Amino acid sequence: MFFVAPHATSCDAQAHRLIANLHGVCNPPGYACGYWTGAASDRGFLVCPEGNSTCGAGGPPTWDESFDAMDRDLEHAIDDVSTLYPNEVERRGAVLTGFSRGAYAAPFLAQRHPGRWSYLVLVEADVGLDAATLRRAGVKAVALLAGEWGSQIGGERATTERLQKQGYPAKFWKMSKAAHYYSADIDTLMGEAIDWVIRQGEVAEDP
């Protein structure tokens, strides 16, 4: 497990938003999460379980298990961090992020547990999303990011436009000079994306 605590813990006597991430295939959490720890620590607890397998002997972590099993691994990681920081991990308004396979898994986890994940931030994954399904899952907004040189950008843009036409809060970010990997400014982009989805939820709740 890889995790990052917010800048202020324990001494400030308040809970901090949970931001979880699922990494990709042969793509360790030290990369999938480690490249935007600044954005994460400014906004809450970042919790990133490690895949159940490795890419070859001694290779980087990967997933060769079902989305259901990934869900269980994620919950175990969240429980472990919650034990280290009692009463400080706030699950209300939680953000679930994912890179590649992790981003494909994230909507499944949200649908499996309606209301558990309020916001999704999906990177480098042309996931088929539908407004009605997202609303039933209690997901209030979705952000999508893709590298301008990669194969996912066209599908992600089309998905964003489709969701917007359905009246659903969705926004796309381009990762400049990147393919199936993060752009140099990913810490800034993830901060913007997380702030945007949360703001959409707050606007929707404001009478």
N, C-alpha and C positions, 0 to 999 in steps of 0.2 A: 504494500500500500504506500502511496505517495500522498502527503497532505500538506497543506499550508494553512497556518492559523492567521487570523486577521491581525492587524497591527496592535489592536488593544484587546486583551483577554484578561479574565479573572478580576483584575483591579477595577475594571469599569462597570462591573456588576450588571451587564446586559447581554442578551443573546445576540448572536450574529447569524446572518442568513447563510443557509447551506447552499453551496455551489458544488455540484458533483460533475465528474467527467468520466467517460468511458473511452479508453484509447483504441487505437486501430490494430490491424493485423501486423505483427512484427514491428510494433511501434510502441515503445515503452511509455509508461505514465510520466517518466522523467522528461520526455519530449512533449507528449500530448498536453501535459499540465505545466511542465517546468518552464515553458517559454512565455507564459503569461501570469506568472506568480504576482507581479506587481498589481495587475488589474484585479486579481482574485483577492489578495490580502487587503486591498482597499475596500472590498465589498462584503467580505465574509469568510467562512471556512471553505477551502477547496479540498475535496476528498476524491481520490482517484485510485480505485482498486487496480491491482495488477492482474493481467490475464492468467488463466489457469495453466497455460503451457508456454513453451518457448519455441522460437524458430531455430530448430536444430539444436545440437548439443551445445549448451552454454550460450545460446543466442538470446536475443531480446525477447521480452514477454510477448505473448500473442494469445488469442482466444481460439479454442477449438471446441467450445461448448455452446449450448443453446442460449438464446436470449433469456430464457427463464433462469438458467444457471448464472448468467451474467448479472441478472437482477439480484439473486441471492448473494453473490459476491459483493456487489455494491452495498447492499444493506449491512452485511457483516463489517465492511470498512467504515460505514457511517456509525455503526454501533461502537466500534473501537475508538473512533475519534470522540464520540459523545462520552465515552467512559473517561477519556483523558481530560476532557473539558466539560464536567457536569453542568447541565443547565445552560450551556453557552451556545449550543448548536441549534439554531432556529429553523424548523422544517416548514413553517408557514411561509408561503411565497418562495419556495425552493426553486433553484435553477438547475436544470439538467443539461449538460453539454456533452458533445461527443465528437470524435474525429474518425472519419471513414467508417469502419465497421461499428465503432461505438456510436456514431451518429445514426446509423441504420437501426441500432438497437434502442436508442433513446425513445422514439415515439411508441415503440412496443411497450416499453416499461411504463410510460405515461398512461397508455390505454389499459394496461393490466391493473393499474392502481389509480382509478379516477380521483383527482384532487390532490394526489401526492406531489406531482411536479407541475408547478404553476407556469413555468417558462422553459422553452427549449432553445438552445443555441447549437446549431448543427453545422459542422465544418467538413467540407470535402465529401459530401454524400448526397447524391441525387435521389432523395427519399420521396416516395409518393405520399403526399399529404393532402388531407381533405378537411375543410373547415368544420363540417359537422362532426367528424370523428374527433378532431382536436377539442372541440367544445365539450363533447361528452366526456372526454378524459380530464376536463378541468384545466386544460392548457389555455392560458390567456393570451399568449403571443409567442411568435416564433421568429428567430433570426437565423439567416443562412449565410455562410461564408464559403467562398470557393476561390481557388487560384486561377488567375487569368490565363495561365498556360495549361491548365489541367482539363480533364475530360468531364468534370462535374458542373462546370459553370453554366453551360447552356440549360441543362435540366433544372438547376437551382433557380435560375432567373425565371424560367417558365413556371415553376412551382410557386415562386413568390408572386408573380403576376396573377396566377390563378386564384391563390388565396385572397389576394387583395380584391379581386373581382367578386369573390364570395363574401366580401365585407369583413374579412378576418385580418387582424393585425399581423403583418408579416413584412420583413424588410431584408434586403440582400446587401452584403458587403463583398467587394472584390478584393482579393489579396493580390496586390501588384507583384509582378515578377516572380510568381510562384506557380508551381504545378501541384502535385499531390503532396504538398508540404506547406508549412507556414511561411508567410511573408515576414520580412524583417520587422514590420511594425505590428506584429500580431498582438502584443501586449496592449497597444492602443486600441486596435480593432475589437478585441474581446471586451475591453472595458466599455467601449461604445455600444456594442451589441447587448451586453448584459444590462447596461443602463436603459437602453431603448425598450427592451421587452418589459422590464419592471415598470417603466413609466407608462407603457400602454395598459398594464394591469391596474395601476393606480388611477389613471384617467377613467377607465371603465367603471371603477368602484366609486368615483367621486360623484355624489349626487348633484 
